[in-house]
Amino acid sequence: MAKLLKDADILPPSDDHIFKTLLTHPDAEHVLVDIISAVIERTVISVQIRNTELPATYTEEKAERLDVNCVIDNGDQVNVEMHSSRIVEPVGNHKNFTNKYIYYGTDLHSSQTSKGKKYFEFARTYQITFCSYTVLPNRRDYVNRAALRFPDGELLSDQINLIIVEMSKLGDVLKKPVEELTSLESWSIFLGYAPDKNYRDYINHIIESKKEVDMAATLLQKISKDEQARARYRSRKMFETDIESNLLTAVDNAKEEAWQGGRQEGRQEGWQVGIEEERRKNAKAMKAEGIDVNTIIKITGLTADDIQKL
């Protein structure tokens, strides 16, 4: 039994890099199978991961993909990712997140070869995102599923499935006895709260009740003891904090300029211009360092076309 010690410092599986390190570990197949089964609500027998590469340090993360792209036993495609860093949102409506999310889900689906296939033979695609912050504030449930439907709700097609799990909405779930938790609830709590010492007893109870979470806890403790993994995590957090600080400074400067200029109608515009300039400045610097475009998109919220034009 891999109980987490009361005072042990555990790296957060809600960090995208730790998340992928955990799920692509050679001993983690049963963990990944169980998580996917819980999310898509059917028993998965086996899984084949298609992208296992992980860089050694942040400065070497030039071809980094922090999602877990795989094929399950019936041929369906599943892409699992963790969002721990907020995508920059100029107007606060999370369109950057949702549009990026839809873009990558549909891109994955259309990446299937059509040669020698009829369209009804295409595999289903599941785009699954665990998110440590709220992106759908108007929806109460912590897990939301979207597919192609008519306005009256009738399903048009189940070929593309978008699933968002917001771990920031687990407040009521955390009040439930462990024996009453669903598999997805157990996983969501573990991924979101494993490092939190205030919930250590509750997490250990989940570990005792579910063998796959026990496996994940064993691997997570090994990863947490790895000095390189800890150093990489600290480096990434410092980098992201610096980027966020620069963006907030740009916002404040833009707001101040708008107020000083006395342009009531220009205040929102000034805010948007300021943050857009800072996003492009940071993206240009990261591009010059050779950082992977997908990583730049994730941190800044810019599109691939925007970055290519820099």
SVG drawing of the C-alpha trace seen along z (x, -y; Angstrom):
<svg xmlns="http://www.w3.org/2000/svg" viewBox="-35 -63 53 69">
<polyline fill="none" stroke="black" stroke-width="0.4" points="0.0,0.0 1.5,-3.3 0.2,-5.6 1.4,-9.2 3.3,-10.2 1.7,-13.0 4.6,-15.5 5.9,-14.2 6.3,-16.8 4.5,-15.4 4.8,-16.9 1.4,-17.9 0.0,-15.6 -2.1,-18.6 1.1,-20.0 1.1,-19.1 4.6,-17.9 4.2,-15.7 0.9,-14.5 2.5,-13.2 5.5,-11.8 3.1,-9.8 0.8,-8.5 3.5,-7.6 5.6,-5.7 6.3,-2.1 4.4,-0.8 1.4,-3.1 -0.6,-1.3 -3.3,-0.2 -3.5,-3.7 -4.1,-5.2 -6.6,-2.5 -8.6,-3.2 -8.6,-6.9 -9.8,-6.7 -12.4,-4.2 -13.7,-6.5 -13.9,-9.5 -15.4,-7.9 -17.7,-5.7 -16.9,-2.4 -14.4,0.3 -11.2,0.0 -9.1,3.2 -5.8,1.8 -4.1,-1.3 -1.2,-2.2 0.5,-5.5 1.6,-7.3 3.7,-10.1 6.0,-9.2 8.8,-11.7 9.7,-13.9 12.6,-16.4 15.2,-16.3 15.1,-20.0 13.0,-23.1 15.6,-24.6 15.6,-21.4 11.8,-21.3 11.8,-22.2 9.7,-19.4 7.6,-19.0 4.1,-17.5 2.6,-17.4 -0.6,-15.7 -1.0,-11.9 -2.1,-10.8 -3.2,-7.1 -5.3,-4.5 -7.6,-2.2 -8.6,1.4 -11.4,0.7 -9.3,-1.7 -10.7,-4.9 -8.3,-7.8 -8.0,-9.4 -6.0,-12.5 -5.6,-13.3 -4.1,-16.5 -3.7,-18.5 -4.2,-22.3 -2.5,-23.8 -1.5,-27.2 -4.1,-29.7 -4.2,-30.6 -4.2,-34.4 -7.7,-35.6 -8.0,-39.3 -11.7,-39.6 -12.0,-36.9 -14.5,-34.7 -12.1,-31.7 -12.5,-31.8 -8.8,-31.1 -9.1,-28.0 -12.3,-26.7 -11.3,-27.5 -7.9,-25.9 -9.6,-22.9 -11.9,-22.5 -9.1,-23.1 -6.9,-20.3 -9.8,-17.9 -11.0,-18.3 -7.4,-18.3 -6.8,-15.0 -9.9,-13.5 -9.1,-14.7 -5.5,-13.3 -6.9,-9.8 -6.0,-8.5 -9.0,-8.3 -7.2,-6.1 -9.0,-2.8 -11.6,-3.8 -15.3,-4.7 -16.2,-7.6 -18.4,-5.5 -15.3,-3.4 -13.5,-6.3 -12.6,-5.8 -14.1,-8.0 -12.0,-10.8 -12.0,-11.8 -10.3,-15.0 -10.0,-14.9 -8.8,-17.8 -8.3,-17.9 -8.2,-21.5 -7.0,-22.9 -9.0,-26.2 -12.5,-27.0 -13.2,-27.5 -16.9,-27.0 -18.2,-29.2 -21.8,-29.0 -21.9,-25.2 -22.2,-23.7 -20.9,-20.2 -17.2,-19.5 -17.3,-17.3 -18.8,-18.5 -19.2,-16.6 -19.8,-18.0 -20.6,-16.4 -22.2,-17.4 -25.9,-18.0 -28.9,-19.7 -30.4,-22.7 -33.0,-20.4 -30.3,-18.2 -30.6,-15.3 -27.2,-13.7 -25.9,-14.3 -22.7,-12.3 -20.6,-10.8 -17.4,-10.8 -15.9,-13.8 -16.2,-13.9 -14.9,-16.9 -14.7,-16.3 -13.5,-18.9 -12.9,-17.9 -12.6,-21.0 -10.9,-20.1 -11.6,-23.5 -15.3,-22.5 -14.8,-19.5 -15.9,-21.2 -19.1,-19.2 -17.4,-16.0 -14.8,-16.4 -17.5,-16.2 -18.6,-12.7 -17.5,-9.5 -14.8,-7.8 -17.0,-4.7 -19.5,-6.7 -17.1,-8.2 -17.3,-7.3 -14.1,-6.2 -13.8,-9.6 -14.4,-11.5 -11.6,-9.4 -9.2,-10.2 -10.1,-13.9 -9.5,-14.3 -6.2,-12.4 -4.9,-14.4 -6.1,-17.7 -5.3,-17.2 -2.5,-14.6 0.1,-17.3 -2.3,-19.0 -1.4,-17.9 -4.8,-19.0 -6.3,-16.2 -3.7,-13.6 -5.9,-11.3 -8.7,-11.5 -6.3,-10.8 -4.8,-7.8 -8.4,-6.5 -8.9,-6.7 -5.6,-4.9 -6.7,-2.1 -10.0,-1.8 -8.8,-1.7 -5.8,0.3 -5.2,-1.8 -4.9,-4.9 -2.5,-2.9 -0.4,-2.3 -0.4,-5.9 0.5,-7.0 3.5,-4.6 4.8,-6.1 4.1,-9.7 6.1,-9.2 9.0,-7.9 8.8,-10.9 8.6,-13.2 11.9,-11.9 13.7,-12.5 15.8,-15.6 15.8,-16.3 12.0,-16.2 11.7,-18.6 14.3,-21.0 12.4,-20.9 9.1,-21.6 10.6,-24.6 12.1,-26.0 8.9,-25.7 6.9,-27.4 9.4,-30.3 9.2,-30.7 5.4,-30.7 5.3,-33.1 7.6,-35.6 5.4,-35.4 2.2,-36.0 3.9,-38.9 4.9,-40.5 1.3,-40.2 -0.2,-41.6 2.2,-44.6 1.2,-45.2 -2.4,-45.2 -1.9,-47.7 0.1,-50.0 -2.5,-49.8 -5.3,-50.6 -3.4,-53.5 -2.7,-55.0 -6.4,-54.7 -7.4,-56.4 -4.8,-59.2 -5.9,-59.8 -9.5,-60.2 -10.8,-57.9 -13.8,-56.2 -14.5,-54.3 -10.8,-53.4 -10.2,-51.8 -11.2,-48.3 -9.4,-48.7 -6.3,-49.9 -6.3,-46.9 -6.6,-44.6 -3.9,-46.3 -1.5,-46.2 -2.0,-42.6 -1.8,-41.6 1.5,-43.5 2.9,-41.7 1.8,-38.3 3.5,-38.8 6.7,-40.1 6.9,-37.0 6.1,-34.7 8.8,-36.3 11.3,-35.8 10.3,-32.2 10.5,-31.6 14.0,-33.0 15.0,-30.5 13.7,-27.7 10.8,-26.7 8.2,-24.5 5.3,-26.3 2.7,-24.2 4.3,-25.3 4.2,-29.0 0.6,-28.6 -0.3,-27.1 1.5,-29.9 0.5,-32.9 -2.8,-31.9 -1.6,-33.1 -2.4,-31.0 0.1,-29.1 -0.4,-31.6 0.3,-34.5 3.5,-32.9 4.7,-32.1 4.3,-35.8 6.5,-37.0"/>
</svg>
